[in-house]
Amino acid sequence: MANTNPASMGRIKQFIETYKVTKRNDPLIGLWLLLGFVVGGAIGFGLFWLLPGSGVLDWIFGVLGGLIFGILTALIIFSRRAQTSAYAQMEGQVGAAAAALTMLRKGWVTTPAVGFTKQQDVVHRVVGPPGIVLVGEGNPSRLKALLANERKKHERVAYEVPVEEIVVGREAGQTPLPKLVGVLQKKKRALKPAEMTAVLNRLKALDASRPAVPMPRGPVPTSMKGVRGNMRGR
C-alpha cells in the first residue's frame, strides 16, 4: 500500500497525492486550475508589460509576470477546492473534527479524545487564545452529558480560565465541520502566550489520569496538515 502520510512525503509527492484525492470529489479540478492559470497569467502579463522597458524587456517582464500570477492564482484555487473536498470526505466520520483541528494556526494546542463514550461520541480539547474550547462530535443527546462532565473537570483544574463548548454537526445550534476552524479563530482572545503555557501545565495532571482512548471502528480521517502545507508552500 502506498504511503500517504504527509509527514513522510516530499513536497511534489504531497501535491500530487492531494490532487488525486481532490479529483475524486471534484472531477473538474484540472479545468479550474487551467482556467485560473490562464486568467491569472493574462492579468500578470498585462501588469508587468506596463513596467518601464522596451522591446525584449517588455516580453521578458510580461512572460515572468504571467507565470507568477498564473501559478499563484492556480494555487489559490487549488487550496480552496482541495480544502472543500477534504471536508466533504471527512464529514460524518469518527474523528473528523480532530482532523479538521490540525488546520489551526500556530498558537493552538489540540488534544484529541479527552472524553468519549462506547458509542464513539468524542470530545476534543483545544487550548488557544480564547481559553479552553471543548469540541464534541457524535450524538447530541449523549454529547450534552459528556461535555458537561468534561467542563466540570477542566474548570476544577484550570480555574478562572474560560471554558467553552462546540458541537460539530449540521443541526440547529451546531457548527458545521468546514466552519469549525474559522469559528475558533474568530473567538475573543482571553489568554496570553505565557498564560497558555501555565494552563497546559495544569492540564497535564488531568490528562495523566485518563483511560486509554479506544480505537474507533471504521476509517478514521487523516490529518489535513498535508493539504495546508501544500497550499502554503511549507
C-alpha positions as CSV (number, residue, x, y, z in Angstrom):
1,M,0.0,0.0,0.0
2,A,1.3,3.5,-0.9
3,N,2.4,5.7,1.9
4,T,0.1,8.7,2.1
5,N,1.4,10.2,5.3
6,P,2.2,13.9,4.6
7,A,5.0,13.9,7.1
8,S,6.9,11.2,5.2
9,M,6.3,12.5,1.7
10,G,8.2,15.1,-0.4
11,R,6.6,18.4,-1.4
12,I,5.9,17.2,-5.0
13,K,4.5,13.9,-3.9
14,Q,2.3,15.6,-1.3
15,F,1.0,17.9,-4.0
16,I,0.3,15.0,-6.4
17,E,-1.4,13.0,-3.7
18,T,-3.6,16.0,-2.7
19,Y,-4.5,16.5,-6.3
20,K,-5.5,12.8,-6.7
21,V,-7.6,12.9,-3.5
22,T,-9.3,16.1,-4.5
23,K,-10.1,14.9,-8.0
24,R,-12.2,12.0,-6.6
25,N,-14.8,14.5,-5.2
26,D,-14.0,17.4,-7.7
27,P,-13.6,16.0,-11.2
28,L,-13.3,19.5,-12.7
29,I,-10.4,20.5,-10.5
30,G,-8.0,20.3,-13.5
31,L,-10.2,22.5,-15.6
32,W,-10.4,25.1,-12.8
33,L,-6.7,25.1,-12.3
34,L,-6.1,25.6,-16.0
35,L,-8.7,28.4,-16.1
36,G,-7.1,30.1,-13.1
37,F,-3.6,29.8,-14.6
38,V,-4.8,31.4,-17.9
39,V,-6.8,34.2,-16.3
40,G,-4.1,35.0,-13.7
41,G,-1.4,34.7,-16.3
42,A,-3.2,37.2,-18.6
43,I,-3.5,39.7,-15.7
44,G,0.1,39.3,-14.7
45,F,1.3,39.6,-18.3
46,G,-0.7,42.9,-18.7
47,L,0.6,44.4,-15.4
48,F,4.2,43.5,-16.0
49,W,4.0,44.7,-19.6
50,L,3.4,48.2,-18.3
51,L,6.7,48.2,-16.4
52,P,9.4,50.5,-17.9
53,G,11.3,48.8,-20.7
54,S,11.2,48.3,-24.4
55,G,11.3,45.6,-26.9
56,V,12.7,42.3,-25.5
57,L,12.4,43.6,-21.9
58,D,8.7,44.1,-22.3
59,W,8.3,40.5,-23.3
60,I,10.5,39.2,-20.6
61,F,8.7,41.1,-17.9
62,G,5.3,40.2,-19.4
63,V,6.1,36.4,-19.5
64,L,7.6,36.4,-16.0
65,G,4.6,38.3,-14.6
66,G,2.2,35.9,-16.4
67,L,3.9,32.9,-15.0
68,I,4.0,34.3,-11.4
69,F,0.4,35.4,-11.4
70,G,-0.8,32.3,-13.2
71,I,0.8,29.9,-10.7
72,L,-0.4,31.9,-7.7
73,T,-3.9,32.0,-9.0
74,A,-3.9,28.3,-9.7
75,L,-2.6,27.6,-6.2
76,I,-5.2,29.7,-4.5
77,I,-8.0,27.9,-6.4
78,F,-6.4,24.5,-5.6
79,S,-6.2,25.5,-1.9
80,R,-9.9,26.3,-1.7
81,R,-11.2,23.4,-3.7
82,A,-8.8,20.9,-2.0
83,Q,-9.9,22.0,1.4
84,T,-13.6,21.8,0.4
85,S,-13.1,18.3,-0.9
86,A,-11.2,17.2,2.2
87,Y,-14.0,18.4,4.5
88,A,-16.6,16.7,2.3
89,Q,-14.8,13.4,2.5
90,M,-14.3,13.6,6.3
91,E,-17.7,14.9,7.4
92,G,-19.7,12.4,9.3
93,Q,-16.7,10.1,10.1
94,V,-15.4,9.4,13.6
95,G,-12.5,11.7,14.3
96,A,-13.4,14.3,11.5
97,A,-13.3,17.2,14.0
98,A,-9.9,16.2,15.3
99,A,-8.5,16.1,11.7
100,A,-10.0,19.5,10.9
101,L,-8.5,21.0,14.0
102,T,-5.0,20.3,12.6
103,M,-5.7,23.3,10.3
104,L,-5.4,25.7,13.2
105,R,-2.5,28.1,13.1
106,K,0.4,28.1,15.4
107,G,-0.6,29.1,19.0
108,W,-3.3,26.5,19.4
109,V,-2.8,23.1,21.1
110,T,-5.3,20.3,20.3
111,T,-5.7,17.2,22.4
112,P,-7.9,14.7,20.6
113,A,-10.4,12.5,22.5
114,V,-10.2,13.8,26.1
115,G,-13.6,12.4,26.6
116,F,-15.5,9.6,24.8
117,T,-18.4,7.1,25.1
118,K,-18.6,3.5,24.0
119,Q,-20.9,4.7,21.2
120,Q,-17.9,6.7,19.8
121,D,-19.1,10.1,20.8
122,V,-15.9,12.1,21.3
123,V,-14.8,15.4,22.9
124,H,-11.6,17.0,21.8
125,R,-9.9,19.9,23.7
126,V,-8.4,23.0,22.1
127,V,-6.3,25.4,24.1
128,G,-5.7,28.7,22.5
129,P,-6.1,32.5,22.8
130,P,-9.9,32.2,23.7
131,G,-9.0,29.8,26.6
132,I,-10.2,26.2,26.6
133,V,-12.7,25.0,24.0
134,L,-14.2,21.6,24.2
135,V,-15.2,20.3,20.7
136,G,-17.7,17.5,20.6
137,E,-18.8,15.2,17.8
138,G,-21.4,12.5,17.9
139,N,-24.9,12.1,19.2
140,P,-26.1,15.4,20.5
141,S,-28.0,13.9,23.5
142,R,-25.0,11.9,24.7
143,L,-22.6,14.7,24.0
144,K,-24.6,17.1,26.3
145,A,-23.7,15.0,29.3
146,L,-20.2,14.2,28.1
147,L,-19.4,17.9,27.5
148,A,-20.9,18.9,30.9
149,N,-18.7,16.3,32.6
150,E,-15.6,17.5,30.8
151,R,-16.4,21.1,31.5
152,K,-16.5,20.4,35.3
153,K,-13.2,18.6,35.2
154,H,-11.5,21.4,33.3
155,E,-12.9,24.2,35.4
156,R,-11.7,22.5,38.6
157,V,-8.1,22.3,37.2
158,A,-7.9,25.4,35.1
159,Y,-9.9,27.8,37.3
160,E,-10.5,31.3,36.1
161,V,-9.9,30.2,32.5
162,P,-12.8,30.5,30.1
163,V,-14.2,27.0,29.1
164,E,-16.4,26.9,26.0
165,E,-18.2,24.1,24.2
166,I,-18.8,23.5,20.5
167,V,-20.7,20.6,18.9
168,V,-19.8,19.8,15.4
169,G,-22.7,19.0,13.1
170,R,-25.4,20.3,10.7
171,E,-28.3,20.6,13.2
172,A,-29.5,23.8,14.8
173,G,-27.0,25.2,17.3
174,Q,-24.2,23.1,15.9
175,T,-21.1,24.2,14.0
176,P,-20.6,22.6,10.5
177,L,-17.2,20.9,10.1
178,P,-16.0,23.2,7.3
179,K,-16.6,26.3,9.6
180,L,-15.1,24.8,12.8
181,V,-11.6,26.3,12.4
182,G,-12.9,29.7,11.4
183,V,-15.3,29.9,14.3
184,L,-12.4,29.1,16.8
185,Q,-10.1,31.7,15.2
186,K,-12.7,34.4,15.5
187,K,-13.3,34.0,19.2
188,K,-12.2,36.8,21.5
189,R,-8.7,36.5,23.0
190,A,-8.7,35.7,26.7
191,L,-5.2,34.2,27.3
192,K,-1.7,35.5,26.6
193,P,1.0,33.0,25.4
194,A,2.5,32.8,28.9
195,E,-0.9,32.1,30.4
196,M,-1.5,29.4,27.9
197,T,1.7,27.6,29.0
198,A,0.5,27.7,32.6
199,V,-2.9,26.3,31.6
200,L,-1.3,23.5,29.7
201,N,0.9,22.6,32.6
202,R,-2.2,22.4,34.9
203,L,-4.0,20.2,32.4
204,K,-1.2,17.6,32.4
205,A,-2.3,16.1,35.7
206,L,-5.9,15.8,34.4
207,D,-4.7,14.1,31.2
208,A,-2.5,11.6,33.1
209,S,-5.5,10.2,35.0
210,R,-7.5,9.5,31.8
211,P,-8.1,5.9,30.5
212,A,-6.6,4.9,27.1
213,V,-8.6,6.0,24.1
214,P,-10.3,3.1,22.4
215,M,-9.7,2.5,18.7
216,P,-12.7,3.7,16.6
217,R,-14.5,1.3,14.2
218,G,-14.3,2.1,10.5
219,P,-12.0,4.5,8.6
220,V,-10.5,7.5,10.5
221,P,-9.8,10.7,8.7
222,T,-6.2,11.6,8.4
223,S,-4.7,15.0,9.3
224,M,-5.2,17.9,7.0
225,K,-1.8,19.3,7.6
226,G,-0.6,17.9,4.2
227,V,-3.3,19.9,2.4
228,R,-2.4,23.0,4.4
229,G,1.3,22.6,3.9
230,N,0.9,22.2,0.1
231,M,-1.2,25.3,-0.1
232,R,1.1,27.5,1.9
233,G,4.3,26.2,0.4
234,R,5.6,24.7,3.7
